[in-house]
Amino acid sequence: MEEPVASGAPVSPAEPAAFQDRAAEVGLVFQHRNGAQGRYLLPEIMGSGVALFDADGDGDLDAYLVQGGDLEPGAGAAGSPARDRLFRNELVETGELRFVDVTETSGIESTGYGMGVAAGDFDGDGRVDLYVTNLGPNQLWRNLGDGRFEDVTAATGADDPRWSVPATFFDYDGDGMLDLFVANYVDFNLGSHTLCTFGSGEPDYCSPKTYRAEPDRLFRNLGDGRFARTTERAGLATEFGNGLGAVPADLDLDGRLDLYVANDGTPNQMWMNRGGGRFENRALFGGSAVNRRGEAEAGMGIGAGDMDGDGDEDLYVTHITGETSTLYLNDGDGLFTDAGMPAGLDTPSLPMTGFGTGWVDLDNDGDLDLLAVNGAVRRLDRARSGDAAAARAAAGTDHERRFGQPNQLFRNLGDGRFEEASPLGGPAFTAYEVTRGAAFGDVDNDGDTDILITNNNGPARLLLNLTGQDSGWIGLRLVAANSEGDAIGSQVRARLTDGRTITRRVRAAMSYASSSDPRVLVGLGDATIEEIRVDWLGGAEESFGRLAPSEYHQLREGQSKARGQP
């Protein structure tokens, strides 16, 4: 297993860091706990995710951080029960970016061994709800609108008692209501725990192939506050793997949302939406089930977006050390090519174990750049590392010394190639931490994309973007005609004065076990806007004309007018 070495990114040393970690400074203080006691129980190394969402509808992004805990009875610290935390952003009310922990007053009692979170307005009342995945029963938290949430898991029928990791809200049947997909990992319990060893014979975490894969679950929204299990009827019960990543996208441009699922060590699924509530797995035929060598890889996180500006959505899937993370390039018909090597993404990913990832326009030039956050799942052989890498790793905790890896940024060169630009990320991209979740959104409402990441058995980090706001931009919140919630799945096409058309989709689910800001940010660079068009998920197409740049607009289906939105 090769040890990561210092980045050789061709970035000028004179360039200032693009990101700065301000989590502690703004009150977003959270420490993940995995409860490890030396037995190397597999769930300990897998969590956890994070959500950026507008919990109170005030126009700024709040944060939900998923906690782990203690797997073995009596292992926890007395008087300190592990639970998820909800932080309220006070930016709009006070004009200052400041987070306050409101978990105690929110009514959220999420004390399971947490993995991930999905945010979405499942009941269409304009308030964003939360679905939390766990090792064990999941929870659906309905947003009551007064800063409080209620557990409606049993009432809605949306539970899954297995080891769930990613979940995503998306409208797969086009009825205007958000359905729910939950991917499950493996069948693990303390009684089935198997002891695995490192190369030197020391104990280590096992491969997921040591355990039996668990089937996934699809829930259809009935519109009356309940969900129906439709996994079998939809065709998703025919195949499953060790699910860790899930993202909805219209991969063949037929107007229906498909579903891509990344599996850890087993072939991925690309569930193509055939209409009528039915899906067909076309991953093998479409070239996205395995890599170009025909090998199934350790799929962790997924990014979906139009990285080459041709109007369709490409995929990036992160993998384990010794495997290259995979860029699946879309030809527009749902047929994909493994293009990581010519894009310059293969070699830098080889020594890393990637989890959270996403296409994001970091500098607002209109081209999607790429983030991958890393941290090993098997003990690393530090004795084989270079002096500089070994020294940086040795500066961390024992957990970080064994599993820590640096995070990575890749800058889009605009010609199908990327350059590694990790130094622009600042200290969070040189530290050896065990990073898992990554959520994206404009936390300070200044027109660029910030990133909230979680570290396994470590602190959360809020990486504020310091440079993107200096370029042109426009922000859009899309609202469907029959709902007060975000029009998840609809698509924006921004036609610019420099001849480009930039395509962005409204989505929250991507990355690893995390949920992001559904608002659409379009980087303009030096160009201005000719026209904003929206392809609504229901099939309608609408022009909103020339909207003013450097501000947020709310676009409601059927109105062809925009109003200010913070």
RODO-2510 file (C-alpha; in nm, 4 decimals, decimal comma):
residues 566
     n   res          X          Y          Z
     1     m     0,0000     0,0000     0,0000
     2     e     0,1661     0,3184    -0,1226
     3     e     0,2029     0,6106     0,1162
     4     p     0,0880     0,9567    -0,0034
     5     v     0,3709     1,2006    -0,0541
     6     a     0,3805     1,5784    -0,0659
     7     s     0,1689     1,7293    -0,3411
     8     g     0,3500     1,8218    -0,6578
     9     a     0,0714     2,0552    -0,7665
    10     p     0,1875     2,3038    -1,0293
    11     v     0,0530     2,6024    -0,8377
    12     s     0,2525     2,9204    -0,8008
    13     p     0,3798     2,9619    -0,4452
    14     a     0,2768     3,3270    -0,4705
    15     e    -0,0921     3,2349    -0,4996
    16     p    -0,2740     3,2927    -0,1705
    17     a    -0,4761     3,0131    -0,0123
    18     a    -0,8280     2,9990    -0,1511
    19     f    -0,9776     2,8556     0,1699
    20     q    -0,9446     2,9211     0,5398
    21     d    -1,0794     2,7045     0,8210
    22     r    -1,2961     2,9255     1,0444
    23     a    -1,5082     2,6640     1,2194
    24     a    -1,3870     2,7449     1,5704
    25     e    -1,3864     3,1200     1,5060
    26     v    -1,7551     3,1259     1,4053
    27     g    -1,8787     2,8825     1,6720
    28     l    -1,9090     2,5687     1,4607
    29     v    -1,7322     2,3477     1,7130
    30     f    -1,7904     1,9748     1,6702
    31     q    -1,5745     1,6723     1,7506
    32     h    -1,6666     1,3390     1,5951
    33     r    -1,6317     1,0336     1,8186
    34     n    -1,5915     0,6853     1,6724
    35     g    -1,5678     0,5026     2,0062
    36     a    -1,2753     0,2839     1,9004
    37     q    -1,1473     0,0619     2,1828
    38     g    -0,8872    -0,1384     1,9923
    39     r    -1,1097    -0,4101     1,8495
    40     y    -1,1192    -0,2522     1,5001
    41     l    -1,4947    -0,2743     1,4511
    42     l    -1,5667    -0,1820     1,0890
    43     p    -1,8292     0,0941     1,1501
    44     e    -1,5749     0,2917     1,3540
    45     i    -1,3748     0,3921     1,0475
    46     m    -1,6680     0,4785     0,8159
    47     g    -1,8484     0,7815     0,9634
    48     s    -1,9699     1,0362     0,9183
    49     g    -2,1536     1,2909     0,7040
    50     v    -2,2827     1,6464     0,7306
    51     a    -2,5604     1,8695     0,5921
    52     l    -2,5687     2,2356     0,4923
    53     f    -2,9355     2,3418     0,4691
    54     d    -3,1645     2,6305     0,5601
    55     a    -3,3335     2,4889     0,8694
    56     d    -3,5282     2,8030     0,9616
    57     g    -3,6021     2,9509     0,6188
    58     d    -3,4176     3,2763     0,6854
    59     g    -3,1964     3,2593     0,3765
    60     d    -2,8700     3,1364     0,5221
    61     l    -2,7260     2,7898     0,5653
    62     d    -2,7428     2,6068     0,8948
    63     a    -2,5415     2,2910     0,9677
    64     y    -2,6258     1,9406     1,0865
    65     l    -2,3345     1,7201     1,1946
    66     v    -2,3731     1,3453     1,2346
    67     q    -2,2140     1,1876     1,5410
    68     g    -2,0823     0,8361     1,5928
    69     g    -2,0636     0,7173     1,9526
    70     d    -1,9701     0,3949     2,1255
    71     l    -2,0386     0,0545     1,9777
    72     e    -1,9466    -0,1483     2,2835
    73     p    -2,1501    -0,1291     2,6048
    74     g    -1,9837     0,0687     2,8811
    75     a    -1,7191     0,2175     2,6521
    76     g    -1,8455     0,5758     2,6549
    77     a    -1,7396     0,8591     2,8794
    78     a    -1,9725     0,9082     3,1750
    79     g    -2,2082     1,2037     3,1395
    80     s    -2,1332     1,2698     2,7738
    81     p    -2,3810     1,0824     2,5510
    82     a    -2,2959     1,1086     2,1833
    83     r    -2,5611     1,2755     1,9671
    84     d    -2,5911     1,4636     1,6408
    85     r    -2,5731     1,8441     1,6604
    86     l    -2,7716     2,1183     1,4866
    87     f    -2,6087     2,4611     1,4497
    88     r    -2,8078     2,7725     1,3542
    89     n    -2,6438     3,0330     1,1319
    90     e    -2,7153     3,3891     1,2508
    91     l    -2,5782     3,5623     0,9404
    92     v    -2,9034     3,7100     0,8080
    93     e    -3,0264     3,8271     1,1496
    94     t    -2,7021     3,9835     1,2726
    95     g    -2,4949     4,0465     0,9599
    96     e    -2,2165     3,8369     1,1113
    97     l    -2,1310     3,4763     1,0324
    98     r    -2,1890     3,3058     1,3664
    99     f    -2,3196     2,9577     1,4493
   100     v    -2,5104     2,8683     1,7661
   101     d    -2,5708     2,5106     1,8836
   102     v    -2,9509     2,4777     1,9019
   103     t    -2,9664     2,0999     1,9382
   104     e    -3,1234     2,1107     2,2855
   105     t    -3,4159     2,3319     2,1800
   106     s    -3,4676     2,1685     1,8388
   107     g    -3,6209     1,8494     1,9746
   108     i    -3,3746     1,6384     1,7775
   109     e    -3,2705     1,3343     1,9820
   110     s    -3,0489     1,1498     1,7388
   111     t    -2,8287     0,9246     1,9498
   112     g    -2,7798     0,6293     1,7143
   113     y    -2,4401     0,5376     1,5750
   114     g    -2,4660     0,7885     1,2928
   115     m    -2,3469     0,7628     0,9343
   116     g    -2,5137     1,0162     0,7058
   117     v    -2,7871     1,2727     0,6512
   118     a    -3,0139     1,3798     0,3650
   119     a    -3,1983     1,7131     0,3641
   120     g    -3,5190     1,7710     0,1690
   121     d    -3,8731     1,9044     0,2053
   122     f    -4,0600     1,5753     0,1806
   123     d    -4,4033     1,7207     0,2677
   124     g    -4,3819     2,0310     0,0461
   125     d    -4,4504     2,2834     0,3214
   126     g    -4,1410     2,4932     0,2482
   127     r    -3,9490     2,3662     0,5502
   128     v    -3,6478     2,1397     0,5003
   129     d    -3,6654     1,8028     0,6760
   130     l    -3,3823     1,5632     0,7659
   131     y    -3,3319     1,1912     0,7165
   132     v    -3,0501     1,0502     0,9317
   133     t    -2,8881     0,7153     0,8522
   134     n    -2,7361     0,4951     1,1215
   135     l    -2,5863     0,1604     1,2010
   136     g    -2,9315     0,0444     1,2984
   137     p    -3,2689     0,2236     1,2732
   138     n    -3,2753     0,5470     1,0749
   139     q    -3,4725     0,8591     1,1652
   140     l    -3,6852     1,1052     0,9673
   141     w    -3,7049     1,4452     1,1363
   142     r    -3,9944     1,6651     1,0193
   143     n    -3,9276     2,0383     1,0373
   144     l    -4,2092     2,2082     1,2334
   145     g    -4,1036     2,5591     1,1341
   146     d    -4,0436     2,7101     1,4770
   147     g    -3,6911     2,5852     1,5250
   148     r    -3,8166     2,2437     1,6301
   149     f    -3,8269     1,9028     1,4675
   150     e    -4,0303     1,5902     1,5399
   151     d    -3,9427     1,2259     1,4765
   152     v    -4,1943     1,0979     1,2202
   153     t    -4,0073     0,7836     1,1191
   154     a    -4,2738     0,5402     1,2348
   155     a    -4,5659     0,7551     1,1184
   156     t    -4,4241     0,7906     0,7677
   157     g    -4,3053     0,4311     0,7312
   158     a    -3,9602     0,5476     0,6218
   159     d    -3,7403     0,3396     0,8510
   160     d    -3,4658     0,0985     0,7566
   161     p    -3,3110    -0,0934     1,0495
   162     r    -2,9934    -0,2043     0,8695
   163     w    -2,6559    -0,0319     0,8285
   164     s    -2,7489     0,2587     0,6016
   165     v    -2,4972     0,5159     0,4779
   166     p    -2,6169     0,7440     0,1937
   167     a    -2,9741     0,8611     0,1520
   168     t    -3,1205     1,0953    -0,1060
   169     f    -3,4519     1,2727    -0,1596
   170     f    -3,5521     1,2924    -0,5263
   171     d    -3,8733     1,2878    -0,7293
   172     y    -3,8349     0,9747    -0,9394
   173     d    -4,1951     0,9529    -1,0622
   174     g    -4,2466     1,3190    -1,1538
   175     d    -4,5457     1,3808    -0,9276
   176     g    -4,3909     1,6850    -0,7587
   177     m    -4,3182     1,5101    -0,4280
   178     l    -3,9787     1,4006    -0,3013
   179     d    -3,9298     1,0256    -0,2783
   180     l    -3,6478     0,8675    -0,0781
   181     f    -3,3662     0,6265    -0,1612
   182     v    -3,1526     0,4614     0,1084
   183     a    -2,8399     0,2595     0,0296
   184     n    -2,7244    -0,0038     0,2762
   185     y    -2,3711    -0,1276     0,3345
   186     v    -2,3059    -0,4687     0,4946
   187     d    -2,4591    -0,6966     0,7552
   188     f    -2,2537    -0,6120     1,0637
   189     n    -2,3131    -0,6608     1,4336
   190     l    -2,0851    -0,7129     1,7301
   191     g    -2,1463    -1,0854     1,7162
   192     s    -2,0385    -1,1082     1,3514
   193     h    -1,7229    -0,9005     1,4012
   194     t    -1,4177    -1,0599     1,2410
   195     l    -1,0591    -0,9839     1,3398
   196     c    -0,8422    -0,8844     1,0462
   197     t    -0,4733    -0,7986     1,0474
   198     f    -0,2282    -0,5440     0,9049
   199     g     0,0656    -0,6627     0,6911
   200     s     0,2842    -0,6880     1,0030
   201     g     0,0259    -0,9046     1,1804
   202     e    -0,1202    -0,6226     1,3898
   203     p    -0,5027    -0,5911     1,4090
   204     d    -0,6708    -0,3847     1,1410
   205     y    -1,0121    -0,3075     0,9927
   206     c    -1,1572    -0,5688     0,7588
   207     s    -1,2604    -0,5321     0,3980
   208     p    -1,6389    -0,5030     0,3480
   209     k    -1,6165    -0,8279     0,1499
   210     t    -1,5746    -1,0009     0,4874
   211     y    -1,9484    -0,9429     0,5404
   212     r    -2,2644    -0,9932     0,3381
   213     a    -2,3898    -0,6959     0,1373
   214     e    -2,7312    -0,5569     0,2319
   215     p    -3,0041    -0,4625    -0,0191
   216     d    -3,1021    -0,0994    -0,0705
   217     r    -3,4486     0,0492    -0,0254
   218     l    -3,6657     0,2873    -0,2296
   219     f    -3,9607     0,4715    -0,0768
   220     r    -4,2337     0,6421    -0,2818
   221     n    -4,3896     0,9546    -0,1343
   222     l    -4,7681     0,9042    -0,1128
   223     g    -4,8372     1,2740    -0,0572
   224     d    -5,0230     1,2263     0,2701
   225     g    -4,7247     1,2193     0,5039
   226     r    -4,6468     0,8543     0,4371
   227     f    -4,4024     0,6578     0,2244
   228     a    -4,4566     0,3220     0,0542
   229     r    -4,1740     0,0718    -0,0025
   230     t    -4,1400     0,0318    -0,3769
   231     t    -3,7957    -0,1279    -0,4095
   232     e    -3,9235    -0,4463    -0,5717
   233     r    -4,1871    -0,2816    -0,7887
   234     a    -3,9327    -0,0304    -0,9187
   235     g    -3,6850    -0,3074    -1,0054
   236     l    -3,4132    -0,2025    -0,7608
   237     a    -3,4275    -0,5282    -0,5679
   238     t    -3,2712    -0,7262    -0,8519
   239     e    -2,9145    -0,6091    -0,7800
   240     f    -2,7340    -0,4492    -0,4894
   241     g    -2,3867    -0,4133    -0,3421
   242     n    -2,2024    -0,2503    -0,0543
   243     g    -2,3623     0,0913    -0,1010
   244     l    -2,1706     0,4014     0,0098
   245     g    -2,2598     0,6686    -0,2461
   246     a    -2,5803     0,7733    -0,4218
   247     v    -2,6674     1,0635    -0,6492
   248     p    -2,9729     1,1345    -0,8678
   249     a    -2,9096     1,2854    -1,2129
   250     d    -3,0644     1,2807    -1,5594
   251     l    -2,7822     1,0807    -1,7117
   252     d    -2,9419     1,0233    -2,0555
   253     l    -3,1143     1,3633    -2,0888
   254     d    -3,4648     1,2186    -2,1214
   255     g    -3,6186     1,4472    -1,8566
   256     r    -3,6394     1,1808    -1,5858
   257     l    -3,4094     1,1511    -1,2852
   258     d    -3,1905     0,8420    -1,2850
   259     l    -2,9964     0,7126    -0,9830
   260     y    -2,6282     0,6241    -0,9653
   261     v    -2,5075     0,4113    -0,6716
   262     a    -2,1397     0,3596    -0,5825
   263     n    -2,0600     0,0289    -0,4145
   264     d    -1,7530    -0,0601    -0,2095
   265     g    -1,5760    -0,3442    -0,3875
   266     t    -1,8731    -0,4549    -0,5975
   267     p    -1,9953    -0,3193    -0,9353
   268     n    -2,1766     0,0124    -0,9248
   269     q    -2,5380     0,0478    -1,0371
   270     m    -2,6714     0,3052    -1,2804
   271     w    -3,0471     0,2853    -1,2424
   272     m    -3,1995     0,4397    -1,5544
   273     n    -3,5499     0,5739    -1,5018
   274     r    -3,7815     0,4150    -1,7592
   275     g    -4,0940     0,5954    -1,6430
   276     g    -4,3966     0,4419    -1,4771
   277     g    -4,1996     0,4024    -1,1546
   278     r    -3,9581     0,1496    -1,3092
   279     f    -3,5766     0,1460    -1,3241
   280     e    -3,3242    -0,0621    -1,5181
   281     n    -2,9601    -0,1053    -1,4185
   282     r    -2,7541    -0,0088    -1,7238
   283     a    -2,4186     0,0453    -1,5506
   284     l    -2,2366    -0,2426    -1,7201
   285     f    -2,3732    -0,1606    -2,0646
   286     g    -2,3194     0,2120    -2,0063
   287     g    -1,9567     0,1783    -1,8978
   288     s    -1,9990     0,2987    -1,5397
   289     a    -2,0126    -0,0274    -1,3415
   290     v    -1,6380    -0,0921    -1,3328
   291     n    -1,3160     0,0802    -1,4383
   292     r    -1,1565     0,0652    -1,7842
   293     r    -0,9791    -0,2580    -1,6833
   294     g    -1,3123    -0,4220    -1,6047
   295     e    -1,2497    -0,4194    -1,2283
   296     a    -1,5018    -0,3311    -0,9587
   297     e    -1,3503    -0,0761    -0,7233
   298     a    -1,4094     0,0528    -0,3713
   299     g    -1,6690     0,3197    -0,4513
   300     m    -1,7101     0,5697    -0,1659
   301     g    -1,8295     0,9169    -0,2663
   302     i    -1,9810     1,0556    -0,5873
   303     g    -1,9727     1,3905    -0,7617
   304     a    -2,2116     1,4619    -1,0523
   305     g    -2,1913     1,7660    -1,2779
   306     d    -2,1181     1,8969    -1,6254
   307     m    -1,7415     1,9213    -1,5900
   308     d    -1,6667     1,9649    -1,9633
   309     g    -1,9446     2,2102    -2,0481
   310     d    -2,1217     1,9922    -2,3053
   311     g    -2,4617     1,9957    -2,1327
   312     d    -2,4642     1,6480    -1,9765
   313     e    -2,3602     1,5290    -1,6319
   314     d    -2,0323     1,3509    -1,5710
   315     l    -1,9466     1,1401    -1,2653
   316     y    -1,6469     1,1201    -1,0355
   317     v    -1,6247     0,8284    -0,7900
   318     t    -1,3636     0,8111    -0,5120
   319     h    -1,1829     0,4863    -0,4278
   320     i    -0,9383     0,3236    -0,1868
   321     t    -0,5560     0,3534    -0,1767
   322     g    -0,4047     0,1538    -0,4625
   323     e    -0,7009     0,2221    -0,6926
   324     t    -0,7426     0,5360    -0,8988
   325     s    -1,0613     0,7307    -0,8410
   326     t    -1,2659     0,7237    -1,1599
   327     l    -1,3843     1,0016    -1,3894
   328     y    -1,6785     0,8710    -1,5912
   329     l    -1,7269     1,1024    -1,8900
   330     n    -2,0846     1,1132    -2,0259
   331     d    -2,1513     1,1179    -2,4006
   332     g    -2,5052     1,2517    -2,3436
   333     d    -2,6880     0,9220    -2,3965
   334     g    -2,5960     0,7640    -2,0641
   335     l    -2,2848     0,5990    -2,2079
   336     f    -1,9660     0,6660    -2,0119
   337     t    -1,5908     0,6476    -2,0683
   338     d    -1,3286     0,6102    -1,7933
   339     a    -1,1394     0,9326    -1,8700
   340     g    -0,9360     0,9827    -1,5530
   341     m    -0,5999     0,9252    -1,7177
   342     p    -0,6201     1,1881    -1,9962
   343     a    -0,7822     1,4283    -1,7491
   344     g    -0,4794     1,4022    -1,5182
   345     l    -0,6825     1,2687    -1,2249
   346     d    -0,5628     0,9072    -1,2061
   347     t    -0,2098     0,9362    -1,0689
   348     p    -0,2808     1,1898    -0,7895
   349     s    -0,5660     0,9750    -0,6550
   350     l    -0,3697     0,6465    -0,6498
   351     p    -0,2191     0,6797    -0,2988
   352     m    -0,5395     0,8165    -0,1437
   353     t    -0,8581     0,6705     0,0007
   354     g    -1,1223     0,9190    -0,1093
   355     f    -1,4592     0,9758     0,0528
   356     g    -1,6447     1,3077     0,0164
   357     t    -1,6176     1,4627    -0,3283
   358     g    -1,7909     1,7069    -0,5569
   359     w    -1,7699     1,9142    -0,8726
   360     v    -1,7665     2,2774    -0,7645
   361     d    -1,6653     2,6039    -0,9339
   362     l    -1,4195     2,7176    -0,6698
   363     d    -1,3045     3,0346    -0,8482
   364     n    -1,6300     3,1246    -1,0289
   365     d    -1,4738     3,1114    -1,3741
   366     g    -1,7602     2,8945    -1,5047
   367     d    -1,5623     2,5680    -1,5087
   368     l    -1,6268     2,2994    -1,2485
   369     d    -1,3266     2,2167    -1,0337
   370     l    -1,3023     1,9070    -0,8155
   371     l    -1,2649     1,8369    -0,4436
   372     a    -1,1740     1,4987    -0,2926
   373     v    -1,1325     1,4499     0,0826
   374     n    -0,9302     1,1543     0,2022
   375     g    -0,8578     0,9213     0,4917
   376     a    -0,7553     0,5563     0,4950
   377     v    -0,9679     0,2616     0,6102
   378     r    -0,6734     0,0238     0,6504
   379     r    -0,3599     0,1007     0,8498
   380     l    -0,0950     0,2775     0,6431
   381     d     0,2665     0,1657     0,6374
   382     r     0,4300     0,4908     0,7428
   383     a     0,7737     0,3273     0,7312
   384     r     0,7525     0,3402     0,3516
   385     s     0,6700     0,7082     0,3348
   386     g     0,9056     0,9922     0,2494
   387     d     1,0556     1,1978     0,5297
   388     a     0,8277     1,4989     0,4765
   389     a     0,5095     1,2910     0,4634
   390     a     0,6095     1,0876     0,7682
   391     a     0,6829     1,4036     0,9658
   392     r     0,3459     1,5576     0,8862
   393     a     0,1639     1,2376     0,9747
   394     a     0,3551     1,2043     1,3023
   395     a     0,2280     1,5443     1,4152
   396     g    -0,1288     1,4155     1,4525
   397     t    -0,3139     1,1893     1,6920
   398     d    -0,2554     0,8156     1,6971
   399     h    -0,5674     0,7746     1,4817
   400     e    -0,4336     1,0280     1,2305
   401     r    -0,0907     0,8671     1,2242
   402     r    -0,2460     0,5345     1,1299
   403     f    -0,5154     0,6522     0,8873
   404     g    -0,4642     1,0215     0,8071
   405     q    -0,4198     1,1484     0,4519
   406     p    -0,4218     1,4993     0,3000
   407     n    -0,7224     1,6306     0,1085
   408     q    -0,7049     1,7356    -0,2557
   409     l    -0,8219     2,0118    -0,4888
   410     f    -0,8072     1,9856    -0,8672
   411     r    -0,8407     2,2936    -1,0853
   412     n    -1,0232     2,2649    -1,4180
   413     l    -0,7994     2,3903    -1,7006
   414     g    -1,0943     2,4224    -1,9379
   415     d    -0,9698     2,1723    -2,1950
   416     g    -1,0710     1,8447    -2,0309
   417     r    -0,7630     1,8380    -1,8075
   418     f    -0,7075     1,9166    -1,4409
   419     e    -0,4096     2,0252    -1,2358
   420     e    -0,3731     1,9431    -0,8703
   421     a    -0,4053     2,2676    -0,6761
   422     s    -0,4187     2,1340    -0,3209
   423     p    -0,1906     2,4053    -0,1754
   424     l    -0,4651     2,6572    -0,2529
   425     g    -0,6772     2,4788     0,0062
   426     g    -0,4586     2,5975     0,2906
   427     p    -0,3728     2,3968     0,6055
   428     a    -0,6823     2,1739     0,5771
   429     f    -0,5245     2,0282     0,2614
   430     t    -0,1821     1,9608     0,4086
   431     a    -0,2898     1,8146     0,7438
   432     y    -0,3074     1,4361     0,7762
   433     e    -0,6647     1,3804     0,8960
   434     v    -0,9229     1,1090     0,8408
   435     t    -1,1792     1,3070     0,6428
   436     r    -1,5170     1,1645     0,5454
   437     g    -1,8138     1,3923     0,4731
   438     a    -1,8082     1,7077     0,2605
   439     a    -2,0996     1,9449     0,2051
   440     f    -2,0934     2,2429    -0,0305
   441     g    -2,2727     2,5768    -0,0089
   442     d    -2,2435     2,9535     0,0171
   443     v    -2,2294     2,9709     0,3960
   444     d    -2,1591     3,3464     0,4140
   445     n    -2,3821     3,4420     0,1159
   446     d    -2,1015     3,6227    -0,0657
   447     g    -2,1442     3,4420    -0,3971
   448     d    -1,8931     3,1588    -0,3823
   449     t    -1,8896     2,7999    -0,2610
   450     d    -1,7673     2,7146     0,0870
   451     i    -1,7082     2,3617     0,2155
   452     l    -1,7928     2,1949     0,5475
   453     i    -1,5984     1,8724     0,6091
   454     t    -1,6054     1,6149     0,8859
   455     n    -1,3161     1,4129     1,0216
   456     n    -1,3540     1,0652     1,1649
   457     n    -1,2684     1,0918     1,5353
   458     g    -1,1667     1,4525     1,4720
   459     p    -1,3013     1,8067     1,4374
   460     a    -1,5320     1,9499     1,1734
   461     r    -1,3749     2,2153     0,9532
   462     l    -1,5544     2,5043     0,7834
   463     l    -1,3501     2,6060     0,4804
   464     l    -1,4551     2,9541     0,3748
   465     n    -1,3820     3,0473     0,0147
   466     l    -1,1710     3,3632     0,0114
   467     t    -1,1403     3,4247    -0,3644
   468     g    -1,4447     3,3065    -0,5590
   469     q    -1,6514     3,6159    -0,4789
   470     d    -1,4033     3,8302    -0,6718
   471     s    -1,5313     3,6913    -1,0034
   472     g    -1,8751     3,7380    -1,1540
   473     w    -2,1556     3,5168    -1,0259
   474     i    -2,5299     3,4734    -0,9972
   475     g    -2,7222     3,2702    -0,7379
   476     l    -3,0576     3,1034    -0,8011
   477     r    -3,3135     2,9297    -0,5825
   478     l    -3,5685     2,7324    -0,7829
   479     v    -3,9182     2,6635    -0,6482
   480     a    -4,1646     2,4366    -0,8296
   481     a    -4,5199     2,5487    -0,8995
   482     n    -4,6882     2,2959    -0,6701
   483     s    -4,4518     2,3226    -0,3739
   484     e    -4,2850     2,5676    -0,1405
   485     g    -3,9666     2,3598    -0,1330
   486     d    -3,6615     2,3601    -0,3574
   487     a    -3,7223     2,2207    -0,7061
   488     i    -3,4784     1,9325    -0,6610
   489     g    -3,3800     1,7850    -0,9976
   490     s    -3,4645     2,0870    -1,2143
   491     q    -3,1900     2,2293    -1,4328
   492     v    -3,0567     2,5773    -1,5038
   493     r    -2,9003     2,6796    -1,8359
   494     a    -2,7187     3,0117    -1,8191
   495     r    -2,6292     3,1614    -2,1585
   496     l    -2,3374     3,4048    -2,1259
   497     t    -2,2076     3,6900    -2,3393
   498     d    -1,8843     3,5012    -2,4120
   499     g    -2,0787     3,2328    -2,6001
   500     r    -2,0813     2,9685    -2,3294
   501     t    -2,3906     2,7963    -2,1919
   502     i    -2,3402     2,6741    -1,8351
   503     t    -2,5597     2,3891    -1,7130
   504     r    -2,6239     2,3296    -1,3433
   505     r    -2,8769     2,1055    -1,1655
   506     v    -3,0629     2,1704    -0,8407
   507     r    -2,9367     1,8999    -0,6074
   508     a    -2,8564     1,8432    -0,2434
   509     a    -2,7410     1,4799    -0,2456
   510     m    -2,3833     1,4134    -0,3540
   511     s    -2,0437     1,3521    -0,1962
   512     y    -2,0354     1,0938     0,0858
   513     a    -2,3263     1,0573     0,3315
   514     s    -2,3818     1,4336     0,3107
   515     s    -2,6270     1,6969     0,1854
   516     s    -2,5429     2,0304     0,0247
   517     d    -2,6970     2,3705    -0,0488
   518     p    -2,9589     2,3200    -0,3247
   519     r    -2,9215     2,6784    -0,4482
   520     v    -2,7499     2,7034    -0,7859
   521     l    -2,4381     2,9183    -0,8090
   522     v    -2,3206     3,0022    -1,1593
   523     g    -1,9703     3,1459    -1,1947
   524     l    -1,9526     3,4028    -1,4734
   525     g    -1,5835     3,4898    -1,4815
   526     d    -1,5573     3,8121    -1,6824
   527     a    -1,8779     3,7474    -1,8791
   528     t    -2,2307     3,8730    -1,8204
   529     i    -2,5673     3,7007    -1,8615
   530     e    -2,7635     3,6857    -2,1850
   531     e    -3,0392     3,4581    -2,0580
   532     i    -3,1347     3,2247    -1,7740
   533     r    -3,3491     2,9275    -1,8744
   534     v    -3,4915     2,6604    -1,6455
   535     d    -3,5856     2,3062    -1,7433
   536     w    -3,8309     2,2167    -1,4689
   537     l    -3,8383     1,8544    -1,3633
   538     g    -4,1998     1,8154    -1,4730
   539     g    -4,1026     1,8926    -1,8334
   540     a    -4,1791     2,2645    -1,8630
   541     e    -3,9135     2,4984    -2,0001
   542     e    -3,9078     2,8627    -1,9006
   543     s    -3,6961     3,1719    -1,9691
   544     f    -3,6234     3,4277    -1,6990
   545     g    -3,4269     3,6552    -1,9304
   546     r    -3,1315     3,8644    -1,8164
   547     l    -3,1086     3,8571    -1,4404
   548     a    -2,8811     4,0871    -1,2453
   549     p    -2,5474     3,9307    -1,1477
   550     s    -2,3829     3,9349    -0,8033
   551     e    -2,7059     3,8572    -0,6188
   552     y    -2,9428     3,5721    -0,5421
   553     h    -3,2779     3,5375    -0,7201
   554     q    -3,5752     3,3137    -0,6478
   555     l    -3,7300     3,1598    -0,9583
   556     r    -4,0804     3,0154    -0,9290
   557     e    -4,2139     2,7846    -1,1958
   558     g    -4,4721     2,9511    -1,4180
   559     q    -4,3950     3,3091    -1,3196
   560     s    -4,0995     3,3961    -1,5454
   561     k    -4,0061     3,6591    -1,2926
   562     a    -3,7504     3,6525    -1,0159
   563     r    -3,7501     3,8151    -0,6769
   564     g    -3,4613     3,8815    -0,4421
   565     q    -3,3447     3,5924    -0,2298
   566     p    -3,0656     3,6203     0,0282
***
